Structures are given as C-alpha cells and as structure tokens.
C-alpha cells in the first residue's frame, strides 16, 4: 500500500509498505480522509520520531474485522482516535484523561496518511466511533480538533454573554470562534498577523477582527464597548501571543493557553497584575473520549459547520504539497488528504 512518510516538513515521500496484518482483536480501516493538523508541521515535535507516518484526524471504512471483535463489521464508516486513555489511573478518574500515560503511548499503525490502518486492540475498545451518515468523511476529519477545542473551552469555563478574544486565526482559532458563538458568547474578536485569516474570521461570525500590532489592546477596547475580554484564547504558539494575552484580558477574566511554545521556553509573568486583577490562567491539551462524542454531536446537528473551512483537498501522492501549505500558513485553513 501507499503511504506518505514524514522525514521533515520539506521531505514527505510517497512510499510503498505492506498492508498491516491485524490480530484477532483488531480492525483494518481504509482511509477515506485525513486532515493535516498544525502539530504535524511542528518540527521540534515531529523530527525526533522521523521517519514516520503521521495523520491523526482520520475517517475511513472498516475493511477487515478480527475474529474476536464485536460490534463492528466490514463496511462501517468510522472515526478513529489515535490516542486513547486507560480510564483507570488517577488522572483518568479525576477527568484528566489527556495526561494519562496510556493516552500518550497509544497510536495507530502506521498513521492516518496511509491507504490502510491497523487499529490496535485498545483503540478498538475505546477509540473507534461510528461516523453518522449525516457527517461526510471530510467533515469527520474535524472531530478530533473540535474535541480539543471543546475541552479547552470547558476548562476555561466559557459562559454565555462573555466576550472572547482569540489570538491566532488558524484552524484552531477559527474552531474556537465557531464553538464560542455556538455556546452563546456575546461577541468574539479575532486577531492575527495574516489579513486573509481575518477575512475568514469575519465570514465565520467574528464581531470584529484586528490586525495584530502593539496597539491591539486599545483596538480591542474600541470594538468591545470599552472593555477588554472575559476570556482570551491563545491559539498561536509564539511568545508574542502569550504576552498579548496579559494585555487583553479583563479583570476577573481567564487566559486559556491552547497552543504550545517549543519546550524549554520560559515566559515572564506580570505576576502582580495577574494577582491584583484576579486573572485565571489555564491550559488545555488534546481531547477525551467524551469530548469526541460531544464533537460528533455538534457536527452531526450542524451546530458547528465545518465544511466551509476546507480550503484544500489533495491526494496522498501530493501530501508534501499539503504539508507545505500548512507550514506556510498563508493560503490554507484546512488541508485534507484523501487516497
């Protein structure tokens, strides 16, 4: 079978490898669509495991079922979660599924950017979700990123009628925009250094957009009735975005650090201001099984429309072009690889 093998962001090779053999407790899934995540082009995160087959925003069709597997059959449409928790450790039992050791070790074979994928036993048990017929394979590639966004907004305790300021208008920031509006935020403002992304933000319902500069906080007040934001979501993994968060969150507000910086980077905190103004800082990583189920429901019901976020559809043979589009972050929002 064919797969796209990642060596680095500029070296994605279409290679032939054997179709994985499955065991009695496993599934074989034929990939129909797999999105390229922003994390797929973070070389500080990916190079240490290269060469590898990436791809975790995966939908497909079951083509082979192990003899011990119950509840699934050939022809079923599915979304597959690459990371799954143990559900029994102290982290899982305290609703911190995404920091579970098992979740951080589990994965698919070889990855979503391949024609066929072996689903290991533990993923079959708790990481395979029926894909409703109301959701296309392409739309299903948004399930995992939406689950991550959903978890973040839950942790940040987004409330109806709050004002939300999103720093970063890439796919994560735009999903945060759509979800915040669906959950009743009174207004959502988006900032980015890319004018094209701000155009998308306006199309997707932002009350206002701001081209990021040193005057962003004052511009936010101008479009937000003289106030800063109740919730600031950092959806860009750069130091400047985090520094901007301290300047744009209102008293009693919350900063959600959603996008990571590289390891080893320390951030200076205006600790007195944060303490004096009652600012809460929180973080979010990945999504839990319950977040995935909720994300499927939001897409199925059309509470969150995702199809209009797809800018590029490329065959597996052009995966390298897709990675280049995502890395440049200029003309793409969602890039989907199809066989």
N, C-alpha and C positions, 0 to 999 in steps of 0.2 A: 504494500500500500504506500501511498504518498503521504509525506508529512513535511511541515515547514520547521526546520531545525534552526534554533537561535544560537548564533555564535557571538554576535554583538548587534547593536542597533543598525549597523550598516552591512551586516553579513547574515542574511536569512536565506538558507539554502533549501531548495526543494529536493528531498532525498527519498529513496525507497528503503523501507524497512518491512520486516514480516508483519502480517496481521497478528495482533496479540492472541495467544491462546487463553481461553478462560477456564477457570476451575468450576467445580460443582456449585459453588455459592456465588458465582459472579455473572456479570452481564457483558455482552459485547454490543456497543452502540455505534451506529453510523452517524457521523457528524453531518448535520444539515446547516448549522450556522454557529459561528463562534466570534464574539466581539473581541477587539483588541483593547485591553484595559490600559489606562495611563501607567499603571505599575509595571506593565510589560516592557516599557521603554526606559525604566529606571536602571541604568547600567550598574550603579552601586549595589543594587538589589539583585540583579539577574546574572551578572558576569561570573560570580563565584560558583554558579551551578552550570554554566555553559560548557559544552554544547547541551542544549536541552530542547524539548518540545513544550512550548508554553501554551496558554489558552485555557481559561477557566470560566468564561462566560458562554457556556456550552448548551446547545439544544440538539437533539437528534432523535433517531428512531432505533428501537431495540431490534437487533437482527439475530441475536443468539442468546439463549437463556440456559444457565447452568441447571443441572437436574434437581438440585436442592432448592432452587429459588422459587418462592411462592409470591403470587400477587402481581407478577409481570408476565407479559407474553410478547412474542415476536410481533412487531408492528406498532407497539405502543409508542406514542410520542412522549418524550421526557425532557425535563431539565435536570442536569446533574450537578451537584455541588462537589467541588474538588476537595474541600477541607470539611471534615465532619468532627464533632466533639464526641467525647466518651460518654457524656451525660451522667457520670457517676462521681467525678472528682470534686474536690471542694470548690473549685472555680465554677464548674457547671451547676452544682447545687445552689450556688449563690448568684445564678443568672449571668455569670461571666464566661459564657461558652467560648467566646472568641480568644480567650487567653489560655484555653485548655491545651495541655501538652499534646494530646492526641490530635486535636484540630490542626496544630502546627506541623505535625508529621505526616498526615494523610494526604494523598493525592491520587490523580488518575494516571493511567498508563496508555500512551506516553504523555498525553496532554490534548487539549482541545483542537490544536491546529494539526489534525491528522484525520485521515479518512475514517478510521475506526478506532474506538477507545475501549480498553478493558476497564470495567468498573469493579474495583476490589470488593470483597465481602462486606467490609464495614461501611463502605459508601453505598452499597446496595441496601444495607439495613437502614440507613438513616440519611442518605444523601441523594436519593432518586425521587423526583417529584413528577407526577403526571402533568403533562402540558395540556391545559384545556384547549379545545378546538377553537375557542374564541381568541386564542393567542397564537400568532404565527411563529414559525421558528425564529425569524428575525427579531420579532418583538420579545421573544423569550430570552434573548441574549441580554436583555436589560434587567432580568430578575435578580441576578447577583449584585450588580451595582446599586440597584434600587434598594435591596435589602440592607446594604451597607449604609446607605443614606438614611433609611428609615431608622436603623439602630442609632445613628448619630443624633437624629432629632428627638428620639425618645430620651436618650441620655441627657440631652440639653434641655429637656422639659419644655419644648415648644408649646406655647399656649395660644389659643385663638385671640385675635386682636393685637398680638405682639408685632412689632416691626423687626424685620430680619434684614441684615446686611451681609451679603455674600461676597467674599474676597476670592475671586477666581471664577471665570466664566467658561471653564471647560465642561466636559461631560458631567463630572461630579457636581460642580457648582450649579449647572443647569438642572440637574435632577433635584438638587436641594431646592431650587427655585420652584419647580413644579410641585414638589411634595409640600413645601411650606404653604403654598397657595391652597392646595387641596385640603390641608389641615386647618385652614382658617386664619392664617397670618393676615393682619390688616394691610400690610404693604411689604413688598420685598424689593430691595435695591441691590443691584449687582455692580461690582467694579472689576475691571480688568485692564491690562495694557494693550489688548488686542481689540480694535474697533469692531472687527467682524463678529467677534463673540458677543459684544454688547448688542449688536443687531439681533442676534439670536435670542438674547435675553429679553429684549423688548417684544419679540414675536411670541415668546413663551409666557408673557404676562408680567414682567417686572414693572413695578410702578415707575421706576427711573433707573437709568444706568449712568455710571460715572467712569470716565477715563482716568485711571489711577495716576495721581501725582501727589506732590507734597501738600496740596490743598484739599485732599479728599474728605477729611473730616468736616470742614466747613461746607463743602458741596453737599455732603450727606445731610447736614442740618437744613440746608436750603430746600431740599426736596422732601424732608421728613418733618415738616411743621416745627422746625427749630430744635429738634431733638436728635440725639444720637440713637443707636439701635438697641433694642432689648436683647437681641441675640445676634452675635457676629459669628459667622461660619467661615473658618479659614480653609478654603478649598484649593489653595495653591501652596505647594511645598517649598516656599522660599522664605528667607528670614524677613524680607521686607513686608511680606503679607502678615506675619505674626506681629511685627512692630505696628503695622497699621491697625491691627485688631485692638490694641490698647487705646488707640486714639479715637476709635469709632464706637466703642461700646458705652452705653449709658450707665448711670449709677444704678446699682441693683441688677445689672444685666449679666449676661453669660457669654463667654467666648468658647466656642467649640473648635478645637484644633482637629480638623478632619484629615488634612493632607500632611504627611510627614516630611521632615527635612532629612538630609543624609545623617547617618549615625555619627556621633561624636561632635555634633554642633550644639553648643550651649547658647541659650538665649537669655539676654539680660531682661529682668522683670522690673517694671516700675512698681515695686512691691508696696510702697506707701500708698500710692494712688489706688492700687487694686484693693488693699485693705480698707482704706478710708472710704472708697466708693462702693464697697460691697460687691465687687466683681467676682463671679464664679468662673473658674477655668476648668474645662473638662475635655476629654479626648474620646475618640471612637476608632475602633479597628474592626473591619470585616462585619459579617452579619451572622446571626444564629439561625438554626432551622426554623424557629418560629417567625423570625423576620422574613425568611424566604417565603414561607406560606402566606404571610401578610402581603408581601410584594406581589406574589402571583395574583392574589385577590384584587389588588389595586389596578394591575394592568388588565386583568380579565374584565373588570367592571368599567374600564375606561375612565376611572377616577384619575389615573395618570396616563396621558397619551405619550407614547414613546416613538411611534413610527416616524413622526416628523423630525426626530433627532438624528436619523440615519442620513449621513452625507455621502458615504462611500460603501459600495458592495464590490468585493474583489474575490476572484477565485484563489484557491490555495496556492497556485503557481505564482501569484502576484502578492504573496504575503509580505515580502520585503518592501514593496511599494506602500503597503498599508502601515507597516511599522514606521516608515519614513514620514508618512502623513501625520501620524500620531505624535511622533517626536517633534516635528516642526511646530505643531500646534498653531497652525495658521489658517488653513482652509478646511479643516475637518472638525466635526463634532463626534460622530460615532462612525467608526470604521468596522465593517463586518466582513469576516472571511467565510466564504462558502466553498464547498467542494467543487 
